[in-house]
Amino acid sequence: MNRKLVILFVNLLFCCTVAFAQEKSELQKRAEAIDPQENIVLARSTYIHAFNDYANKGQILLGAQCAAKAAALYYKENYYQEAFDLLRRADQVTSASSLSSAQQAAAHYFTTKERLQMYIKMRRVESAKEQLKILENHAALASNDDTTNDLLYTKAIYYYTFGMNAQGNAVFKEMADKLTASKEYDKVDEVYQTLIANGRKSGSASMVAQSYSNYMAWKDSTNALKHADEIKALKQQIADNEASIADKDSSLTTRWVFIVGLLILAGVLAAALVVGAVILMRFILLTRRQKKNIQLANESNALKAKFISNISAQLEPTFRKLDSRQPEVQALLDFSEHIQTLSELENSSEPVELEDVQVQQFCEELMDQIRDQVKPDVTLTVNAPKMNVPLNRDYVSHILSHLLANAAEYTPAEGKITLEYKKRGQHSHQFLVSDTGAGIPEEQREDLFKPFLQIRDLTTGDGLGLPICKQMALHMNGDLDVDPAFTKGTRFVLELHA
């Protein structure tokens, strides 16, 4: 069976995904609003944050959905190990929860289904078969119609993908019969049309012929059911009309009352249309006003950023006339420079220039810069291959130097600091800075890269280091974030795309 068939079936599955009545969090809404085609790393990271947030709040069902979506974005870029690890962690959270066995089964259904999709994509028949059995057990325990219907779609994908057309047809017929019984004729018609189209695309003449034959047989039976329903409806309508006529003929007064009632109803409808038109016009005017306010706010923010940058640039000569040996004066100079850098990064749209860099030597030079800053017996490790990598040396050096300096400050004696480089794909690679310090509390991670959130003594730092690094990463069509799965300290991941 052609892979396109599987992809189209997955799209069909999306419309039939099991839904729960719980309200989505802002993190999940934010993740769903990100187009993975434009920024798959940000979408994946936001889904992982949403999963962790749900897990902490005990909203396991929604958390399992977010973990499954993040895993799908992992293996979309062939990060299968990361996807399996995330799904395993989601299953552990579900099993440790206080949900009922049926609710736990519903949550496990999401993660098991995604694991099955990965094995199908990898064409691992036996592993996929094992996951399908597990999925059937979860669906039986969950015991709800949505999960049962979704299971039928998933089984059809499995059978057709691995060439088991007879089993696929049987499942397909079961789906069609269930939808037909509930009179959802349009959905059944769409499913059959999709199956025929997929057979043509995959070049399977037998599948097209068989699907078309089944489709025509179903259509004939459905037409008979539709005609019977229409005749029944017409008979009922005739009976209702006859009864209505009999009632109207009972007296001339009744007729006039009916006519007057219709006139009143027409008047009410006309008035409602006028009121609706007025409300619509007010809504249009309000929308235009809001758009204008948003535009003015954006322009105002840009002007504020430029004003702050200009003020900083104008004050810098005055600061430099002061004694820079004073910690307060040096802090002001650093703060002024950081503000200008952050402003330039936020307002710049020019592409960065890349150059080939020998990555092992590059990483070792950066690690050497902090050897005099670390505490006693701290182990410094570089794990990078001897290969040339295209990157912007200035930006990447700034980011990694800042992360390594922070690691040196917060790693205790006899700890460990590691700088790694990993090739993640043909055009994707990562730098990872890890330390064995106390770690960053989870509640602080979301605001870690936001500037100006705290009022602090500038001599202890202005809090703009990580926001500047984040902007530099984004400027290189990449991202900088904390690895939520790392629990032995802190790990920052700089992800870049060539």
C-alpha positions in Angstrom: 0.0 0.0 0.0 1.3 3.4 -0.9 2.5 5.7 1.9 0.2 8.4 0.6 -2.7 6.2 1.6 -1.4 6.2 5.1 -1.0 9.9 5.2 -4.5 10.5 3.9 -5.9 8.1 6.4 -4.1 10.0 9.2 -5.7 13.2 8.0 -9.0 11.4 8.1 -8.2 10.2 11.6 -7.5 13.7 12.7 -11.2 14.6 12.2 -12.2 11.7 14.4 -9.8 12.1 17.3 -11.3 11.4 20.7 -12.3 14.7 22.4 -12.6 15.4 26.1 -14.7 18.0 27.9 -11.8 19.5 29.8 -10.9 23.1 28.9 -7.6 23.6 27.1 -4.8 25.6 28.8 -3.3 28.7 27.3 0.0 26.7 26.7 -1.9 24.2 24.6 -3.8 26.9 22.7 -0.4 28.6 22.0 1.1 25.3 20.8 -1.9 24.7 18.4 -1.6 28.2 17.0 2.0 27.6 15.9 2.4 26.3 12.3 4.9 23.3 12.5 5.8 24.0 8.9 7.2 27.4 9.9 8.7 26.6 13.4 8.5 22.9 14.3 11.0 23.3 17.2 8.9 26.0 18.9 5.7 24.0 18.3 7.2 20.9 19.8 8.7 22.7 22.8 5.4 24.4 23.6 3.6 21.1 23.5 6.1 19.6 25.9 5.6 22.6 28.3 1.9 22.1 28.0 2.3 18.4 28.9 4.4 19.2 32.0 1.9 21.9 33.0 -1.0 19.5 32.7 0.9 16.7 34.6 1.6 19.1 37.5 -2.1 20.0 37.6 -3.3 16.4 37.4 -5.1 17.0 34.1 -3.7 13.7 32.7 -6.0 13.2 29.7 -5.1 16.6 28.1 -1.5 16.1 29.1 -1.4 12.8 27.2 -2.7 14.5 24.1 0.0 17.2 24.2 2.7 14.5 24.7 1.5 12.6 21.7 1.5 15.7 19.5 5.0 16.6 20.6 6.2 13.1 19.9 4.7 13.3 16.4 6.7 16.5 15.8 9.8 14.6 17.1 9.6 11.7 14.7 8.5 14.0 11.9 12.2 15.0 11.9 13.3 11.4 12.5 14.0 11.9 16.3 12.5 8.6 17.2 14.4 8.1 20.4 13.2 11.4 21.8 9.7 10.6 20.7 9.7 7.2 22.5 11.2 8.7 25.6 8.5 11.4 25.8 5.7 8.9 25.3 7.2 6.6 28.0 7.3 9.5 30.4 3.7 10.4 29.6 2.7 6.7 30.3 4.5 6.9 33.7 2.7 10.0 34.7 -0.7 8.4 33.7 0.0 5.2 35.6 1.0 7.1 38.7 -2.1 9.3 38.6 -5.3 8.8 40.7 -7.5 8.4 37.6 -9.9 5.5 37.3 -8.8 2.5 35.2 -11.1 3.6 32.3 -9.7 7.2 32.4 -6.1 5.9 32.5 -6.9 3.6 29.6 -8.2 6.6 27.6 -5.0 8.5 28.3 -2.8 5.5 27.4 -4.8 5.2 24.2 -3.3 8.5 22.9 0.3 7.6 23.6 0.0 4.0 22.4 -1.7 5.2 19.2 1.2 7.6 18.5 3.7 4.8 19.2 1.9 2.6 16.7 2.1 5.4 14.1 5.8 5.5 14.5 6.2 1.8 14.0 4.0 2.0 10.9 6.2 4.8 9.6 9.3 2.7 10.3 7.6 -0.3 8.6 8.2 -2.5 11.7 5.3 -5.0 11.3 5.7 -7.1 14.5 6.2 -4.0 16.7 3.2 -2.3 15.1 1.1 -5.5 15.6 2.0 -5.6 19.3 1.1 -2.0 19.8 -2.3 -2.6 18.0 -3.1 -5.3 20.5 -2.3 -3.0 23.4 -4.4 -0.2 21.7 -7.4 -2.6 21.5 -7.1 -3.4 25.2 -7.0 0.3 26.1 -10.0 1.0 23.9 -11.9 -1.8 25.6 -11.1 -0.5 29.0 -11.9 3.1 28.0 -15.3 1.9 26.8 -16.6 5.0 24.9 -17.9 5.3 21.4 -15.4 7.9 20.3 -12.4 5.7 21.2 -14.1 2.6 19.6 -14.6 4.5 16.3 -11.1 5.9 16.3 -9.8 2.3 16.9 -11.5 1.2 13.7 -9.7 4.0 11.7 -6.4 3.0 13.2 -6.8 -0.7 12.5 -7.7 0.2 8.9 -4.4 2.2 8.6 -2.4 -0.8 10.0 -4.0 -3.4 7.6 -3.8 -1.3 4.5 -0.2 -0.2 5.2 1.1 -3.7 5.5 -0.9 -5.1 2.5 -3.6 -6.9 4.5 -6.4 -5.6 2.2 -9.0 -8.2 3.2 -8.7 -7.3 6.9 -8.7 -3.6 5.9 -11.8 -4.0 3.9 -13.6 -5.8 6.8 -12.7 -3.0 9.2 -13.7 -0.4 6.6 -17.1 -2.1 6.1 -17.6 -2.1 9.9 -16.9 1.6 9.9 -19.3 2.2 7.0 -22.1 0.2 8.6 -21.8 2.1 11.9 -21.9 5.5 10.2 -24.8 4.3 7.9 -26.7 3.1 11.0 -26.4 6.6 12.5 -27.5 8.1 9.1 -24.2 9.9 8.6 -24.3 9.2 4.8 -22.0 12.0 3.8 -19.2 10.8 6.0 -19.5 7.3 4.6 -19.5 8.6 1.0 -16.3 10.7 1.8 -14.6 7.6 3.3 -15.3 5.5 0.2 -14.2 8.2 -2.2 -11.0 8.6 -0.3 -10.4 4.8 -0.4 -11.0 4.7 -4.2 -8.7 7.7 -4.8 -6.0 6.1 -2.7 -6.2 2.9 -4.7 -5.7 4.9 -7.9 -2.7 6.8 -6.5 -1.1 3.6 -5.3 -1.6 1.9 -8.7 -3.7 -0.9 -7.2 -6.3 -1.8 -9.8 -7.7 -4.6 -7.7 -8.2 -2.3 -4.7 -9.9 0.3 -6.9 -12.2 -2.3 -8.5 -13.1 -3.9 -5.1 -13.5 -0.5 -3.4 -15.7 0.8 -6.2 -17.8 -2.4 -6.2 -18.3 -2.1 -2.4 -19.1 1.6 -2.8 -21.7 1.1 -5.4 -23.4 -1.7 -3.4 -23.4 0.6 -0.3 -24.7 3.5 -2.4 -27.6 1.4 -3.8 -28.6 0.3 -0.3 -28.2 3.8 1.0 -30.3 5.3 -1.7 -33.1 2.8 -0.8 -32.8 3.9 2.8 -32.8 7.6 1.8 -35.8 7.1 -0.4 -37.7 5.3 2.4 -36.8 8.1 4.8 -37.9 10.7 2.3 -41.2 8.9 1.6 -41.8 8.6 5.3 -41.0 12.3 5.8 -43.3 13.3 2.9 -46.1 11.2 4.3 -45.7 12.7 7.7 -45.6 16.2 6.2 -48.8 15.5 4.2 -50.5 14.2 7.3 -49.3 17.3 9.2 -50.6 19.6 6.4 -53.9 17.8 6.3 -54.3 18.2 10.0 -53.3 21.8 9.8 -55.8 22.4 6.9 -58.6 20.7 8.9 -57.8 22.9 11.9 -57.8 26.1 9.7 -61.0 25.2 8.0 -62.8 24.9 11.4 -63.6 28.5 11.4 -62.9 31.8 9.5 -61.8 33.4 12.8 -59.0 30.8 13.2 -57.8 31.6 9.7 -57.6 35.3 10.4 -55.8 34.6 13.7 -53.2 32.5 11.9 -52.7 35.2 9.2 -52.4 37.9 11.8 -49.9 35.7 13.7 -47.8 35.3 10.5 -47.8 39.1 9.9 -46.7 39.7 13.5 -44.0 37.1 13.1 -42.9 38.7 9.8 -42.7 42.0 11.6 -40.7 40.6 14.4 -38.3 39.0 11.9 -38.0 42.2 10.0 -37.2 44.1 13.3 -34.7 41.3 14.2 -33.0 41.7 10.8 -32.7 45.5 11.4 -31.3 45.0 14.9 -28.9 42.4 13.6 -27.7 44.7 10.8 -27.1 47.5 13.4 -25.2 45.1 15.6 -23.2 43.8 12.7 -22.3 47.4 11.6 -21.2 48.2 15.2 -19.1 45.0 15.3 -17.4 45.9 12.0 -16.7 49.4 13.2 -15.4 48.1 16.6 -13.2 45.5 14.8 -11.7 48.2 12.6 -11.1 50.4 15.7 -9.4 47.5 17.5 -7.1 46.8 14.4 -6.2 50.4 14.4 -5.4 50.3 18.1 -3.3 47.2 17.7 -1.4 48.9 14.9 -0.9 52.0 17.0 0.3 49.9 19.9 2.8 48.0 17.7 4.1 51.3 16.3 4.3 52.7 19.9 6.3 49.7 21.1 8.7 50.0 18.2 9.1 53.7 19.0 9.6 53.0 22.7 12.3 50.4 21.9 14.1 52.9 19.5 13.7 55.7 22.1 15.3 53.5 24.9 18.1 52.5 22.5 18.7 56.2 21.6 18.7 57.3 25.2 21.1 54.5 26.1 23.4 55.5 23.2 23.3 59.2 24.3 24.1 58.4 27.9 27.0 56.1 27.1 29.5 58.9 26.5 28.6 60.4 29.8 29.0 57.1 31.6 32.4 56.6 30.0 33.6 59.9 31.6 33.0 58.3 35.0 35.4 56.0 36.8 34.7 52.6 35.2 36.6 51.0 38.1 33.5 51.6 40.3 31.2 48.6 40.1 28.1 50.8 39.8 29.6 52.7 36.8 30.7 49.5 35.0 27.2 48.0 35.7 25.6 51.0 34.0 27.9 50.8 31.0 27.1 47.0 30.6 23.4 47.7 31.0 23.5 50.4 28.4 25.3 48.1 26.0 22.9 45.3 26.6 19.9 47.5 26.0 21.3 48.6 22.6 22.2 45.0 21.6 18.7 43.7 22.5 17.0 46.6 20.7 19.1 46.0 17.6 18.3 42.3 17.6 14.6 42.8 18.0 14.4 45.4 15.2 16.8 43.8 12.8 15.5 41.6 9.9 18.8 41.2 8.0 19.9 37.6 7.5 23.1 36.5 9.4 26.2 35.5 7.6 27.6 32.0 8.0 31.1 30.6 7.8 32.6 27.1 8.0 33.9 26.5 11.5 35.9 23.5 12.8 33.4 22.6 15.5 35.7 20.6 17.9 38.4 23.3 18.0 35.7 25.9 18.3 34.1 24.2 21.3 37.4 23.5 23.1 38.4 27.2 22.7 35.1 28.3 24.4 35.6 25.8 27.2 39.1 27.0 27.8 37.7 30.5 28.5 36.0 29.3 31.7 38.8 27.1 33.2 39.9 29.9 35.6 36.3 30.6 36.6 35.1 27.1 37.8 35.2 25.9 41.4 37.8 23.2 42.6 37.7 19.8 40.9 35.0 20.7 38.4 35.3 18.4 35.3 35.1 20.2 31.9 34.1 18.0 29.0 33.8 18.7 25.3 32.0 16.2 23.1 32.2 17.3 19.5 33.3 15.7 16.2 36.1 16.9 14.0 34.0 18.4 11.2 33.3 21.7 9.6 29.9 23.3 10.4 28.4 26.4 8.8 27.4 28.9 11.5 27.6 32.5 12.6 30.7 32.5 14.8 30.0 35.8 16.6 26.4 34.9 17.7 27.1 31.3 18.6 30.3 32.2 20.5 28.3 34.9 22.5 25.5 32.4 23.3 27.7 29.5 24.3 30.2 31.7 26.3 27.3 33.2 28.3 25.8 29.7 29.0 29.2 28.3 30.0 29.9 31.3 32.3 26.6 30.7 34.0 27.4 27.0 34.3 30.8 27.9 35.9 29.0 30.2 38.4 26.4 27.7 39.5 28.2 24.4 39.3 29.5 23.3 42.8 32.9 21.8 43.5 33.5 18.3 42.1 30.7 19.0 39.6 30.7 18.6 35.9 30.2 20.9 32.9 29.7 19.5 29.4 29.6 21.2 26.0 28.3 18.9 23.2 27.6 19.1 19.5 25.0 16.9 17.8 24.0 16.6 14.2 20.2 16.2 14.2 19.5 16.1 10.4 20.7 17.2 7.1 20.1 20.9 7.9 19.7 20.8 11.6 22.2 20.7 14.5 22.4 21.4 18.2 24.8 22.7 20.8 24.1 21.5 24.4 25.5 23.0 27.6 24.9 20.9 30.7 25.9 21.3 34.3 25.3 19.4 37.6 24.2 22.5 39.5 20.9 22.8 41.5 18.9 23.3 38.3 16.3 26.0 37.5 12.8 25.6 39.2 10.1 24.7 36.6 8.0 27.7 37.5 10.8 30.1 36.5 11.6 28.5 33.1 8.8 30.1 31.2 10.0 33.6 32.1 13.7 32.8 31.8 14.1 34.5 28.4 11.8 37.5 29.0 13.7 40.8 29.7 12.8 43.5 32.3 10.7 41.2 34.5 12.7 42.0 37.7 14.0 45.1 39.4 17.4 44.2 40.6 20.8 45.6 41.7 22.7 46.1 38.4 26.0 45.2 40.0 24.7 41.6 40.3 23.6 41.5 36.7 20.8 43.1 34.6 19.0 39.9 33.6 19.4 40.6 29.9 22.0 38.0 29.1 19.6 35.1 28.3 17.0 37.3 26.5 19.9 38.5 24.2 21.0 35.0 23.6 17.4 34.0 22.8 17.1 36.8 20.2 20.4 35.8 18.6 19.2 32.2 18.3 15.9 33.3 16.7 17.9 35.6 14.4 19.8 32.6 13.1 16.5 30.8 12.4 17.0 28.6 15.5 15.9 28.6 19.1 17.4 28.4 22.6 15.5 26.7 25.4 15.9 24.6 28.6 15.7 20.9 28.2 12.7 19.9 30.4 13.7 16.2 30.3 17.2 16.8 31.9 16.9 16.3 35.7 20.6 16.1 36.9 21.1 19.9 36.8 20.4 22.2 33.9 20.8 21.7 30.2 20.4 24.5 27.6 19.8 23.4 24.0 20.8 25.8 21.1 19.1 24.4 18.0 20.2 25.8 14.6 19.1 25.2 11.0 21.6 25.6 8.2 
